[in-house]
C-alpha cells in the first residue's frame, strides 16, 4: 500500500531567513489608529508546578508587542492541553470565538468558513518561509487555514546503560531485533523492556509509528482511511504475538498505559526502549540517562519516515473586523526571534525555514538536528480532514485493545467508524 507522505521540498536559499525575519519585524506595526483588543486562547506547553507555564512567554511577548503597537491590546488566556480544544469549541458554539487560537486542530473551523486564510494574514514572503510539508498539512481545498505553530518528529530511544548490562551492542534495526533485545532486557530484570503506550493519552501516535514500520498508515495516497489494511493488521498482530503476549511491555496493559507513564519509567531508568520526541531527549539527559537515539525499527529494517506532529494557530473572523490587528500580531509572533525563544524553551521543532536554519547553525541545538533531519519524510496525521477529530478520539479509546484481542476485528471496527464520519 502506498502511504501518503508529505515531503519537504528543497529549503529556501540560506539568505532568505534573515530577509524574512527582518520583514516580520518591520511589518508588525498596525497602521490603524482605532483601538482594538484581541482575545487569544493558547495551549500551555509547560507545567505550572515547575514554573515553566507558557503564560510567562505570552505575557512577555504581548508586553513587547503592545509597546510597538499602542492601539492594539492582546488578552491571552493560557489553558492546559487537556481542556484547550474543548475551551475553544465551547466559545465558538456560544458565538464568542476568540480572535486567535493556538490549539490542536483547525479543520472543522475552516470547513465552517470561520477562519481567515494564511493569505489574509501574511505577506507572500512570510508565507514562503513556512516549511512546505506543514503548509500542506494546514491546507484544505488548496487554501491554507491552519498556520503551523510548532512541530515535532519522533525517533527510537534506548537506555545505553541497560543495553550494555544486557549485552546488547547496538540499537535494533528491525522488529525482530526489538523482540530479541526486549527479551534480553527482561532476563536482566528490566521492568519495562519496551514501553508501549496505547492508552488514551496518545495511542494515535504510537499506533501510527508501528503502522509505518509495516508500510501502512491511517490513509492511502488519495486520502482514504485504511485502518484495516493488511499492513496495519500485520503490525498489530506482530505486537500482540511478539511483545505483549510475552510480557515484554512491562507489568501494565498497553491499552491502558499512557505516554507519560512510559516516559516516567524511561526517566527513572526502568524502561529499556520506546519511541520518543525531542523534549524527552532533554529530560533524559537532565536525569543522567545515557540515552541513545536512532531511526524507528521496521518490519524489514529502519524506516525512512516517522511520525510528524504539528500544533496549529488560527485566526477567527469577527463581526468587528480585526484582520489588520490579527495580522500585525501574528507577524510579530512568527518573527524568527520570537519563534526561537518558544522552541528553545520547550524543546520543539520549527515550522519556518528561517527558524530551522537558525537552529541548524546554533551549536546548542546539536541534539535537535537528528529530529530536524526527519521532518522531510515525516508523516502527519490527516488533520486536513474534518473527520479526523472524531476518528482520532475513537482511535485513542479503542486501538489499544488490538493487542489484547483480535487486531483485524478492532481495526475493522475503526475502519467502519472512520468511513461513517466522512462527509458529515
N, C-alpha and C positions, 0 to 999 in steps of 0.2 A: 504494500500500500504506500502510495506517495503521501508524505506528511507535509502539510502546509508550513513552510518556513519563511519567515520574513527576514531576509538577509540584508545586512548592512552594505550599501554600495560604497564606492571609494570615498574616503574622507575628503572634506573640503581642503583647499590649499592651506598650508600651515599659517600663512599670514592672516587668514580670514578671521581667526579667533580674536585677534587684537582689534581688528576693524569693527567686528560685531559688538565686542564689549564696549568700545567707545560709542558706537551707535546707540546701544541700550542706555548708557548713562546720559548721553547728551539729549536723548529723546524722551526723557522721563518726566519732564515738567509740563503739566497741563496748561493749555493756553486760556481756558475759560476762567472768568472772574467769579462765576457762580459757585457758591459754597455747596459742597457735596459731601455726604457721609456714606462711605461704602461699608457694607456689612459682609464679613467673611467668616466662613467656618472652615477650620483646618484640623487635620488629624494630628494627634500627639505621637511623635516618634520616640519620645523619651519616657522616663518613669519619674513621676513627681517625687517618689520616695528616695530617689538617688539624685534629686535636684538637677536633672537634665531634661526637664519638660520643654517641649517646643515653644511653650509660651514665652520664654525668655528670648528666643530667637526672633519671634514675630514682634514682640514689644520693641526690641532694639531696631529692627528693620523699619517698622512703622514710624517710630520716632524720627529716624533719619529721613524717611520719605516725606513726612509731613513738613519737615523743616524746608525741604526743597519745593514743596507744593502746598503753600499755606491755605489754599482754597479747598483742599481735599483732606478729609479726615477718614481714617480707616479703623474700624472696630473689628478686631479679630477674636473669635471665640474658638479656643482650642479644646477638642473633645477626644477622648480616648478611642482607639481603633474599634473597640467592642461596640461602640454606640454612634460613631460619627456618621456612618452611612444612613442609619435609621434616623438620626437627627435631621439631616438634610432632607430626606424623603418626607418626613413629617412636616417640615417647614414648607416644602413645595406643595404638598397636598392641602395645606391650610392657606395657600395663596400668599405665603410670606417667604418666598425663596430668597436666599442670600444673594448678594451681588456676585460673590465669588465663593467657590467651594473647592477644597482640596481633599478629595476622598478616593475611594477605591474604584469607582465605575462612573461612566458618563453616558453610556449608550441610550438608556431609557429616556433621559432628559433631552438628548439630541433628537431622538425619534419623535418626541412630542413637540419639537420646534421651540424649546425653551432656552437654547444656548446660542450665544454668539459664536461665530466660527473663528478659527485662528487668523483667517484673512481679515476679519474685523478688528482684531486686537493688535496684531504685529505688522511691522513693515515686512516687505519681501525679503530683505536681507536677514532679518531676525528669524523669519520662518525657515530660511535656508540653513540656519545654524542647528536646527533640531536634527537629531540622528534619524536617518530615513526609516529604519525599521520601526522606530517608535511613532513616527508620523503615520506610517501605515496602520499601526495598531490603533491610532486615535482617529481614523478616518472612516466615515460612513458615506456611501454613495459619492465618493471622490471629494468629499468636503471634510476637512479636519475640524472636529468639535472638541475632541479630547486633547488637552495640552499636557504632555508628559511632565511630571514634576520630578520624580526620582526613579531610578531603575536599579535592578539588581540581577545578577546571574548566579547560578548555583554550581558548586563543584563538590567533589567527593573528599571528605575529611577523614583522616585516620590518626590515631594516637601512636606516634612512633615508639614511645616507651613501651606500651603494651604489645605492640607488634614485635619489638626486639625480644621481650621476655618470652614471647610465644614462638620465637624462632622464625618469624616472617620477615623477609628481607626487602620486600618492595610492595607498593600499592597494588591492589588487584586490578586487572585489566578486563576480566570477563566475569560474568555472573558465577561461573564455576569457581573462579578464584575467590570470589566473595564468600561462597558457601564453604570452601576449603579453609579460608582464613578464619571465618567465624567459628568453625568447629575447633580450630586450634586455640583460639582465644577462650572459648568456653572451657576447654581442657585445662587452661591455665587460670581458671577462676574468675574470668572477666564477667561481670554482672550482665552487661548488655553487649554481646558481641557485635550485633548490628542494630542500630536504632531505627525502628520502622514506625514513624508517626503517621498513622492513618486515622487518627481521631478527628473530631470536628474542627479543630483549630486551622489545619492546613492540609487536609487529606488531598485536596485537588493538586497541590504542588508535588508531594511525594509520589502520587499516582502517575502524574504526567512524566516524571523523570524515569520511572520504570517502564512506562509505555514507550518512551523514546528509545530506550535500550533494546527494544524488540522491533524498532522501526514502525511503531504505532503512534498514537496520538488521539486527541479529542476530535479532530476534524480531518477531512481529506483535503485534496488540493483545490476543491471548489467550495469548501466551507461547510460541507455536510457533516453532521455528527457521526462518529464511528466508534462509539463506546464498546460495542460487542464485536469488533473486528477480530479476526484470527490472531493478529499480533497482540492486541490488548489482552485477550483471554489467555494467551500463552504466557504473557508477563505475569499475570496474577496467579496462574496455575503454578508457575515456577516458584514464585514467592511462597505460596502455601506449602508446596511439597518440599522445598529445599531449605527454607529458613524458618518459617513459622512452626510447622509441624515437628521440626527437630529441636525446638526450643532455643533457637539461635538469635531471637529478637528480644530476649530479656523476659522477666517474670510476668509482665502485663500483657493484656490482649492488645495487639496493634490497632485494632478497630476502635479502641477506647484510649489510645495513647496519643497525647498531643505533642506538637513540636517542642514546646517549652520544656516538657518533661525530658525528652531525649537530649536536648541541648544542655539541660542542667546536669544530666548524667555524664555527658561528654566533658563538661567543665569541671566536674568532680573527679574525673579520671576513671569513671565507672563504665564508659562506653568505648568500644574499640573503633567503630567507624559509623559514619552516617553521611547524609547529604546536607551541605550547609551553605550559608551565604556570607558575604564579606564581614558583616558585623560579628558573626561567630568567630571568625579568624582573630579579630582584635581581642575579643573576650577570652579566647583560648590562650593567647599569648600573655594576656594580663593575669590569667590563672596559672601561668607557668606550665602549660601543657605543651609538650614537644609535638606540635601538630604538623602533619603532612597534608598537602592539598594536591589533588590530581583530577584528571578528567573522569567523568562518570563511567563506570564499568558498564558494558553492554552484553548482550547475549553472545556476540561473537568477538567482541573487543571493545576498546573505549569508544564512546560515542562522539561523533563530530559536533553534535548540537547539545544544548542543555536548556533548562528552563530559564526564561527571561521574565521578569516581573516588573511592571511599571505601575505607579500610582498617578492619579490624574488631577489636573487643575481644570476648572471650567468657569465660565462667566455667564450668568443668567441674565436674560433680557428682562428689563423692568419697565413699568408704565412710565415712570420718570426716567428718561433715557440717561443712563450713567456710563455709556460706552466710552466716552473720552476719558473719564476718570478711571474706569476699569483698565483701559489701555495704558494709561500713564503708570498706574500702579504695577501692572503685570510686567511691563517693560523694565521697571526698576527691579522687581523681584527676580527676573530672569537674567539680569546682568551677570557676567561671569563671576565677579567678586562676591555677590550675594549668594549665588548658587553654590559656589565652592565652600563658603562658610557652612552652609547647611550640610553638604555632603561630607565635609570633614568631621563635623560634629557627630554624625550618626553612621559613618562608615558605609555610605551608599554610593552608587554609581551615577554618573551624569546622564543628562538627556540631550545635551548640546555638544556639538563638535568643539566649540571653544573651551568648554569646561573639561571635556575629555582630553584635549591636547595639553591643557594646563596640568592635569593630573599625571599624564604620561611624562611630563618634563620634571615633575617635582619628586625628588628622591624620597621624601617621607611617604609618598603614595606607592612605593615599590611593591608592597604586598597586594595592592589593588590591581596591578597590571594584568595578572592572570585572570581576574574576573572581567576586566575590560576587554581582553582578547576574546572572550567567549561571547560577547554581545553580538558580533557579526552573524553567528549561526544560531542565536538563541531563538527558541520557540515560545511565543507568548500565548497566554490564554486568549480565546476568541472573544475579547472584550468588545469588539465592534458589533457583536450580535446582541440584540435586545433580549434574547432568550437566555444569555449566559448567566445573568443574575440568579434566576430561579434554578437553572441547571446546576450552577456552582454550589448553591445551598444544598441541593439534593445529593450531589457528589460528596460533600462533607459529611452528610448524615449516613450515607449508605455504602460508599465504595469500600470502606474498610472491612465490611463483612465478607468481601470476596475472598479474603484469606482465611476465613473461618468456615464458610460454606462452599457453595458451587460458584466458581468465578463466572462461568458462562451465564448462569441464571441471574446473578447480581448485575453483571454488565448489560445483559439483555433488558432488565428492568430499567436501568438508567437510560438505555438507548430509546426505549419506548417513551419514557418521560421527556427526554430531550426533544424527540421528534414532535411530541404533542405541544411543546412550547413555541415551536417555530411558527411565526405568523400571528401569534396572539397580540 
